[in-house]
């Protein structure tokens, strides 16, 4: 069972949450901290406040997961040597509650990071963080070199 902590430090079972609102544009008490919290309604009718980062984690919680085709990898450019790269095998895919498809690696969902990732497909094609497709890893590496940035 998953739990989430509200603004007062009380832990609630995620299954007890009925609805979560968007972030407030302003607050009545001019509390800048309050602007970082979503209002949520729990099963017993109480209103609680949940930090936006915890709501984002909930949105990334697995809704559906399935295996990746062998030979699927995340690829990253070495920041200190742009001509070099490293890759991490993708074990599976997860569709989050937000509808986004995330790769799952040994380091976790989306490789344990919040950044957008570049994917090397089993066919050898690459889809980068800007959702551009390249027929090969080398063509992606060449484009990254021309752009001057990995992502």
N, C-alpha and C positions, 0 to 999 in steps of 0.2 A: 504494500500500500504506500502511495506517495503522500507526503505531507508538505504543506507550505506554511510559512510563517507570516503572520500579519504584522501591521505596524506596531502593535502593542507587545509583540513577542509570543503571542499565542499560536500554537501549531494546529492547523486544520487539515483533516484528510481531504485530498483533492476531490474525492467523490462527494464531499459535502458542499462543494461550491456549485451554485445553481447558475449564476451569471457573473460576468466581469465587464465593467464599463471601460470606456476609453479614458485616457488621462485627462484630468480637468485642465481647462485653459487658464483658469484663475481659481483662487481659493477665497473663501469668505474671510478667513482670518489672516490673509496675506502671509501665510506660512510657506516659504519657498520649498521646504521639504515636502509638504503635502502635494506639491505639483508633480512629484515623482511617483505618486501612488494611484493605482486603479481602485475604484470602489467596486466591491464584490458583494453579492448576496449569497448567504449560506442557507442550507436546508432549514435551519430553525428560524429563519426570518431575519437574523442579525445582518447588519451591514458591517463589513470589515474592509480594511485598506491593505492592498498588496503592492509591494514595490514593483515598478515596471520591469526590472531585470528578472524578477521571479516569474512574472507573467510571460516574458519572452522565453524563459526556460520551459514553461508549461507548453507554449506553442510549439516548441521543438520536441516535446515528448513524443515518443513513438506512437503513431496511430496505426500504421501498417509498416511491416518490415519484410524484406525479401532478399534473397541471395543475389550477389553481383556475379556477372559472368567472369570466370577466371581470366586473368590478364587485364583487369581494370585497375587503374592506379590513379592516385593523386600525384601531380608533379609540381615541383616548386623550383624556382631558380635560386641558386646560391647567391645571396646578396653581395658577398665579397668577391665572387668570381662569376659574373653573369653568364659566362660560357659553360658553366657547370650547372647541373640540376640533380635533384634527388627525387625518388618516387617512393610512395607508400601504397601498399596493396589495399584495394577496397574489398572488404569481405561481403558487404551487403549495401542495401539502400533502405532508407527509412522515409516514409512520407509523414511529415509532421502535421500537427493539428492545423497549422497555418497553410497546409497544402503544398509546401515546398518539399522537394525531394532532396534529401541529404545523403552523402556517402557515409558509410560506417567503416571505420578502420580499427585496428587494435587500440588506437588512442581514443576511440569513442565516436559518437555521432559528429559528423562534420570534422573529423580528425581532432576533436576536442577544442575547436576554435570557433570564433564568431566570423571569421573572414570568409569571403567567397573563394572557392577552390577551383583549380584547373584540373580537368580529368583527361587522362589518357585512356582511350577506349581499346578493347581487345583488337579491333580492326586496325589500330595504329593511328586513328584520327584523334584529334585533340579538341576539346571544348574549353575555352579559357574563361576567366572571371568576368569578361565583358560579353559572354555568350557568343563569342566568335568561334567558328569552326575552322580547323586546319586539317588538311589531308594526312599530315604526318607530324611526328614530334619535331623533326628537323625544321619543317616549315614554321611551326610555332616558335621554336627557339630563334629562328632567323627574324621573325616578326617582333619578338620580345627584344631582340638586340636592336632592331630599328626603332622601336618605341622608346627604348632606353629605360624600360621598367618591366618588372616581372608581371605585375598585375594591374 
